[in-house]
Amino acid sequence: MTGPGVGAVTLAQVRREVALAGLRVRACAHWPTAGANGRGQPPPVPGFVESSFSPLIADAGHRCLAACYGQPPAPPEEGPRTGILIVSRYGDVQSAAAVARAVDKGERVGPLMFYQSVPNAVAGHLAAAWGLGGPVACVSPAADPVAQSVQVVSLLVGDGDADGVLVILAEQACVNGGRDYALAALVVGEWLA
Amino acid sequence: MTEPLLITGLAATSAFGRGAAALLAGALAGHPAVRTVHRFDVSGRRVRVAATAPGSPDLGPELVEVIDAACEQAGLSARARTGCPLLLAVHGDPAMARVSDVDKPACSAAGLAEALAVSCGLGRAPWAYTSACVAATTAVADAAALILRGECERAVVAAGYLVEPDQFALFDAGRVLAPDGVVRPFSAQRKGLLLGDGIAAVVVEARGPARARGAQALGLLAGWGRAGDAYHVCAPRPDGAGLARATGAALRRGGVVPEQIGYVNAHGSGTPRGDLAESRGLHLALGPYAAQVPVSSTKSTHGQALEASGLLELVLTVLALRVGRLPVNAGFLAPDPDCDLRLVLDAPQRTDARYALTVNMAFGGANTALLVGTP
């Protein structure tokens, strides 16, 4: 019943699985950046507190989209047909632990924790900033996070609800060998490559 | 137009008790299954009620029971089950925040899905959906896509949420729970939502294989759509454009025009902004017919079951068409002129409709629509 997080995921794996699915990676980014070398924190995201999970996703997602489009928003012919898929086996472990601690002590939970405890929320942050109007989904992968992520992307694109998907795999240090990690890839159908 | 898929098995457990029949009876009666929460301490909360079943049921065993019931109704043999993926929608196990790192994998959503697949003799559970209120309906849409791609002949979609202290605390802190203890979707003076227990499973199947093994169709999954708002982290897009695009996609896949829809099971959380955006979205998608088609939010009786709500509502929509009676939109006080919908009020409405929609909205601007048909 155990399974890997996304800590060992490499861009090469993503490119290989995406190509096998007949799709293309248009841009990518990951945390930590080469300069960060595993140190530091991703930039904070207004309204998200106490946990690195959403900032990790936001940072990798913004940089991936910037690598493709420059400045937001995405072009009007692409943005409305681009979805967001967040992939994390464990989700926001730090936020969940903070809520559990408060509940177990009989303390009140901070109101900001309400929406950040839902993984969709940071997808909404990225979608609003870049004008991405495709489907929003979050999944917890079982055995092979890369292959399964690409399969979900392939379903969305093949089914016709999106032409492309910003897929972001993320896991926090406490469940990922001591290292916060996120990898974002903008995956599109061949016709947009 | 997409070849419709069949729903050959369904099961549910809710605050109305065990079984889809109990859920349907409760929704038709229109009496909310809301009671004071005794499952955990709510003395420090602003709101102290939810739609809960008696006792403290355990999510895993409850899911096993409904999955087995849905598979049995579908007549799936042990062999047929092994070729059948499980697509599970859950928030996750609250225990994960309280166990050591070594034990966390089993408490993850994927870990629960893998364990359930083993327990129920299903082939695999490749991933689990955690996308809040659209998790289960996204899973249904993806199950359909998997079947149409030929990756499997059938899939089991299951979803579960049982009211627990962590989400209750979060929703209370977010001040979205109805302080008057009543969910009043689309009504004037609506004040918010109430959480509810929900466990459900459906078997979605390609027509050919289902016919080949003599399975009875309970309903059609005739269309589906998913779209985003591109608007905000948690607020819905005020014009409902994302929901309208999801609904339009479902209608196009089904080859159905709005006037063929005889019922809309609305997301209808009972929040002021959410219901307003949804009303506008339905008008965008359905045009003037949005003010004529019967609409109800069954969350007004079974509560908001988060990741499982969409599947409870799909089960209810299928059953409503089968029995020809539409569930009540409970809690209604007076019309909200900005929510110009024809709500099913006071008593179940008779129908001979062939098609119905069930729509859902979630944080992050996620929207889904499922088009259900009679077999």
HADDOCK unambig.tbl for C-alpha pairs under 7 A between the chains (distance, minus, plus):
assign (segid A and resid 1 and name CA) (segid B and resid 106 and name CA) 5.84 0.50 0.50
assign (segid A and resid 1 and name CA) (segid B and resid 111 and name CA) 5.68 0.50 0.50
assign (segid A and resid 1 and name CA) (segid B and resid 114 and name CA) 6.45 0.50 0.50
assign (segid A and resid 1 and name CA) (segid B and resid 115 and name CA) 6.58 0.50 0.50
assign (segid A and resid 2 and name CA) (segid B and resid 105 and name CA) 5.18 0.50 0.50
assign (segid A and resid 2 and name CA) (segid B and resid 106 and name CA) 6.24 0.50 0.50
assign (segid A and resid 2 and name CA) (segid B and resid 111 and name CA) 6.74 0.50 0.50
assign (segid A and resid 3 and name CA) (segid B and resid 105 and name CA) 6.57 0.50 0.50
assign (segid A and resid 89 and name CA) (segid B and resid 108 and name CA) 6.39 0.50 0.50
assign (segid A and resid 89 and name CA) (segid B and resid 110 and name CA) 6.42 0.50 0.50
assign (segid A and resid 90 and name CA) (segid B and resid 108 and name CA) 5.45 0.50 0.50
assign (segid A and resid 93 and name CA) (segid B and resid 97 and name CA) 6.72 0.50 0.50
assign (segid A and resid 96 and name CA) (segid B and resid 97 and name CA) 5.59 0.50 0.50
assign (segid A and resid 97 and name CA) (segid B and resid 97 and name CA) 4.65 0.50 0.50
assign (segid A and resid 99 and name CA) (segid B and resid 166 and name CA) 6.40 0.50 0.50
assign (segid A and resid 100 and name CA) (segid B and resid 97 and name CA) 6.27 0.50 0.50
assign (segid A and resid 100 and name CA) (segid B and resid 166 and name CA) 6.27 0.50 0.50
assign (segid A and resid 103 and name CA) (segid B and resid 166 and name CA) 6.48 0.50 0.50
assign (segid A and resid 109 and name CA) (segid B and resid 169 and name CA) 6.47 0.50 0.50
assign (segid A and resid 109 and name CA) (segid B and resid 170 and name CA) 6.36 0.50 0.50
assign (segid A and resid 109 and name CA) (segid B and resid 173 and name CA) 5.97 0.50 0.50
assign (segid A and resid 110 and name CA) (segid B and resid 173 and name CA) 6.40 0.50 0.50
assign (segid A and resid 111 and name CA) (segid B and resid 173 and name CA) 4.88 0.50 0.50
assign (segid A and resid 111 and name CA) (segid B and resid 174 and name CA) 4.97 0.50 0.50
assign (segid A and resid 113 and name CA) (segid B and resid 170 and name CA) 6.75 0.50 0.50
assign (segid A and resid 114 and name CA) (segid B and resid 170 and name CA) 4.76 0.50 0.50
assign (segid A and resid 114 and name CA) (segid B and resid 171 and name CA) 6.15 0.50 0.50
assign (segid A and resid 114 and name CA) (segid B and resid 173 and name CA) 6.69 0.50 0.50
assign (segid A and resid 114 and name CA) (segid B and resid 174 and name CA) 5.42 0.50 0.50
assign (segid A and resid 115 and name CA) (segid B and resid 234 and name CA) 6.53 0.50 0.50
assign (segid A and resid 118 and name CA) (segid B and resid 132 and name CA) 6.54 0.50 0.50
assign (segid A and resid 119 and name CA) (segid B and resid 131 and name CA) 6.64 0.50 0.50
assign (segid A and resid 120 and name CA) (segid B and resid 131 and name CA) 5.86 0.50 0.50
assign (segid A and resid 120 and name CA) (segid B and resid 363 and name CA) 5.73 0.50 0.50
assign (segid A and resid 120 and name CA) (segid B and resid 364 and name CA) 4.70 0.50 0.50
assign (segid A and resid 121 and name CA) (segid B and resid 233 and name CA) 4.43 0.50 0.50
assign (segid A and resid 121 and name CA) (segid B and resid 234 and name CA) 5.94 0.50 0.50
assign (segid A and resid 121 and name CA) (segid B and resid 363 and name CA) 5.63 0.50 0.50
assign (segid A and resid 121 and name CA) (segid B and resid 364 and name CA) 4.44 0.50 0.50
assign (segid A and resid 122 and name CA) (segid B and resid 233 and name CA) 6.09 0.50 0.50
assign (segid A and resid 122 and name CA) (segid B and resid 364 and name CA) 6.80 0.50 0.50
assign (segid A and resid 123 and name CA) (segid B and resid 364 and name CA) 5.62 0.50 0.50
assign (segid A and resid 124 and name CA) (segid B and resid 230 and name CA) 6.51 0.50 0.50
assign (segid A and resid 124 and name CA) (segid B and resid 231 and name CA) 6.70 0.50 0.50
assign (segid A and resid 124 and name CA) (segid B and resid 232 and name CA) 5.19 0.50 0.50
assign (segid A and resid 124 and name CA) (segid B and resid 233 and name CA) 4.23 0.50 0.50
assign (segid A and resid 124 and name CA) (segid B and resid 364 and name CA) 3.62 0.50 0.50
assign (segid A and resid 124 and name CA) (segid B and resid 365 and name CA) 5.85 0.50 0.50
assign (segid A and resid 125 and name CA) (segid B and resid 232 and name CA) 5.87 0.50 0.50
assign (segid A and resid 125 and name CA) (segid B and resid 233 and name CA) 4.96 0.50 0.50
assign (segid A and resid 127 and name CA) (segid B and resid 230 and name CA) 4.50 0.50 0.50
assign (segid A and resid 127 and name CA) (segid B and resid 231 and name CA) 6.74 0.50 0.50
assign (segid A and resid 128 and name CA) (segid B and resid 230 and name CA) 4.24 0.50 0.50
assign (segid A and resid 128 and name CA) (segid B and resid 231 and name CA) 4.37 0.50 0.50
assign (segid A and resid 128 and name CA) (segid B and resid 232 and name CA) 5.56 0.50 0.50
assign (segid A and resid 131 and name CA) (segid B and resid 230 and name CA) 5.16 0.50 0.50
assign (segid A and resid 132 and name CA) (segid B and resid 230 and name CA) 5.27 0.50 0.50
assign (segid A and resid 133 and name CA) (segid B and resid 227 and name CA) 6.32 0.50 0.50
assign (segid A and resid 133 and name CA) (segid B and resid 228 and name CA) 4.46 0.50 0.50
assign (segid A and resid 133 and name CA) (segid B and resid 229 and name CA) 5.51 0.50 0.50
assign (segid A and resid 133 and name CA) (segid B and resid 230 and name CA) 4.95 0.50 0.50
assign (segid A and resid 134 and name CA) (segid B and resid 227 and name CA) 4.85 0.50 0.50
assign (segid A and resid 134 and name CA) (segid B and resid 228 and name CA) 4.89 0.50 0.50
assign (segid A and resid 135 and name CA) (segid B and resid 226 and name CA) 5.17 0.50 0.50
assign (segid A and resid 135 and name CA) (segid B and resid 227 and name CA) 4.12 0.50 0.50
assign (segid A and resid 135 and name CA) (segid B and resid 228 and name CA) 4.86 0.50 0.50
assign (segid A and resid 135 and name CA) (segid B and resid 366 and name CA) 6.31 0.50 0.50
assign (segid A and resid 136 and name CA) (segid B and resid 228 and name CA) 5.95 0.50 0.50
assign (segid A and resid 136 and name CA) (segid B and resid 366 and name CA) 5.13 0.50 0.50
assign (segid A and resid 137 and name CA) (segid B and resid 131 and name CA) 5.49 0.50 0.50
assign (segid A and resid 138 and name CA) (segid B and resid 129 and name CA) 5.93 0.50 0.50
assign (segid A and resid 138 and name CA) (segid B and resid 130 and name CA) 5.34 0.50 0.50
assign (segid A and resid 138 and name CA) (segid B and resid 131 and name CA) 4.84 0.50 0.50
assign (segid A and resid 139 and name CA) (segid B and resid 127 and name CA) 6.23 0.50 0.50
assign (segid A and resid 139 and name CA) (segid B and resid 128 and name CA) 5.37 0.50 0.50
assign (segid A and resid 139 and name CA) (segid B and resid 129 and name CA) 4.49 0.50 0.50
assign (segid A and resid 139 and name CA) (segid B and resid 130 and name CA) 5.51 0.50 0.50
assign (segid A and resid 140 and name CA) (segid B and resid 109 and name CA) 5.97 0.50 0.50
assign (segid A and resid 140 and name CA) (segid B and resid 110 and name CA) 5.23 0.50 0.50
assign (segid A and resid 140 and name CA) (segid B and resid 127 and name CA) 5.43 0.50 0.50
assign (segid A and resid 140 and name CA) (segid B and resid 128 and name CA) 5.05 0.50 0.50
assign (segid A and resid 140 and name CA) (segid B and resid 129 and name CA) 6.35 0.50 0.50
assign (segid A and resid 140 and name CA) (segid B and resid 130 and name CA) 6.91 0.50 0.50
assign (segid A and resid 141 and name CA) (segid B and resid 110 and name CA) 5.73 0.50 0.50
assign (segid A and resid 141 and name CA) (segid B and resid 126 and name CA) 6.40 0.50 0.50
assign (segid A and resid 141 and name CA) (segid B and resid 127 and name CA) 4.25 0.50 0.50
assign (segid A and resid 141 and name CA) (segid B and resid 128 and name CA) 6.49 0.50 0.50
assign (segid A and resid 142 and name CA) (segid B and resid 110 and name CA) 5.08 0.50 0.50
assign (segid A and resid 142 and name CA) (segid B and resid 111 and name CA) 6.82 0.50 0.50
assign (segid A and resid 142 and name CA) (segid B and resid 126 and name CA) 5.46 0.50 0.50
assign (segid A and resid 142 and name CA) (segid B and resid 127 and name CA) 5.24 0.50 0.50
assign (segid A and resid 148 and name CA) (segid B and resid 126 and name CA) 6.78 0.50 0.50
assign (segid A and resid 155 and name CA) (segid B and resid 142 and name CA) 6.62 0.50 0.50
assign (segid A and resid 155 and name CA) (segid B and resid 145 and name CA) 6.18 0.50 0.50
assign (segid A and resid 159 and name CA) (segid B and resid 145 and name CA) 6.13 0.50 0.50
assign (segid A and resid 161 and name CA) (segid B and resid 225 and name CA) 6.87 0.50 0.50
assign (segid A and resid 161 and name CA) (segid B and resid 226 and name CA) 6.36 0.50 0.50
assign (segid A and resid 175 and name CA) (segid B and resid 101 and name CA) 6.36 0.50 0.50
